[in-house]
């Protein structure tokens, strides 16, 4: 299950890097906002690679911490993105 989750994060991170202009329909297209989107895409890629690595370790506790880490990263991005949409 973690392997699937990691692969989906790798795919999503790659799509964000490739099609980041979708986000600029909601926020202004500035250099600062572009760096923000790119940094989130790289975070997703790193979390995806970590998920693929964790697939080969037989620990459910590590899997749960990984899922919690992905949820925290997503929450921080969502809050920061919502703040950028308001301004």
Wavefront OBJ file of the C-alpha trace (Angstrom):
o trace
v 0.000 0.000 0.000
v 2.835 2.394 0.826
v 4.422 1.627 -2.551
v 1.236 2.747 -4.313
v 1.083 5.860 -2.141
v 4.729 6.677 -2.905
v 4.258 6.147 -6.634
v 1.210 8.407 -6.658
v 3.195 11.119 -4.875
v 5.980 10.784 -7.435
v 3.436 11.112 -10.225
v 1.740 14.096 -8.595
v 5.046 15.858 -7.945
v 6.061 15.351 -11.562
v 2.720 16.637 -12.826
v 2.984 19.746 -10.667
v 6.467 20.480 -12.017
v 5.287 19.882 -15.560
v 1.925 21.713 -15.374
v 2.441 24.297 -12.617
v 0.534 26.908 -14.642
v -2.735 25.356 -13.415
v -2.078 26.854 -9.973
v -1.507 30.298 -11.426
v -5.151 30.541 -12.383
v -5.825 30.845 -8.645
v -2.839 32.952 -7.541
v -0.687 35.624 -9.161
v 2.143 34.426 -11.370
v 5.199 35.842 -9.607
v 8.680 34.464 -9.094
v 7.993 33.954 -5.378
v 4.812 31.982 -6.052
v 6.553 29.910 -8.708
v 9.272 28.977 -6.205
v 6.527 28.073 -3.714
v 4.866 25.686 -6.183
v 8.209 24.173 -7.213
v 9.238 23.599 -3.608
v 5.986 21.755 -2.926
v 6.500 19.612 -6.024
v 10.019 18.729 -4.865
v 8.636 17.885 -1.406
v 6.162 15.516 -3.009
v 8.911 13.909 -5.066
v 11.046 13.444 -1.939
v 8.109 11.985 -0.027
v 7.374 9.684 -2.953
v 10.944 8.388 -2.964
v 10.767 7.921 0.809
v 7.533 5.955 0.359
v 9.137 3.629 -2.175
v 12.047 3.041 0.213
v 9.732 2.452 3.190
v 7.857 -0.175 1.200
v 10.814 -2.491 1.596
v 11.027 -2.046 5.390
v 8.664 -4.335 7.335
v 7.429 -1.801 9.899
v 3.831 -0.649 10.230
v 4.845 2.112 12.647
v 7.131 3.679 10.026
v 4.304 3.442 7.510
v 1.969 5.308 9.844
v 4.564 8.011 10.504
v 5.061 8.334 6.756
v 1.353 8.818 6.130
v 1.228 11.381 8.948
v 4.197 13.214 7.422
v 2.499 13.344 4.020
v -0.705 14.641 5.601
v 1.226 17.343 7.480
v 3.026 18.439 4.312
v -0.303 18.604 2.508
v -1.908 20.603 5.326
v 0.934 23.150 5.396
v 0.733 23.561 1.623
v -3.047 23.970 1.727
v -2.888 26.637 4.433
v -0.094 28.567 2.699
v -1.839 28.293 -0.682
v -5.109 29.549 0.810
v -3.269 32.563 2.253
v -1.776 33.299 -1.154
v -5.219 33.089 -2.745
v -6.600 35.686 -0.341
v -3.911 38.264 -1.040
l 1 2 3 4 5 6 7 8 9 10 11 12 13 14 15 16 17 18 19 20 21 22 23 24 25 26 27 28 29 30 31 32 33 34 35 36 37 38 39 40 41 42 43 44 45 46 47 48 49 50 51 52 53 54 55 56 57 58 59 60 61 62 63 64 65 66 67 68 69 70 71 72 73 74 75 76 77 78 79 80 81 82 83 84 85 86 87
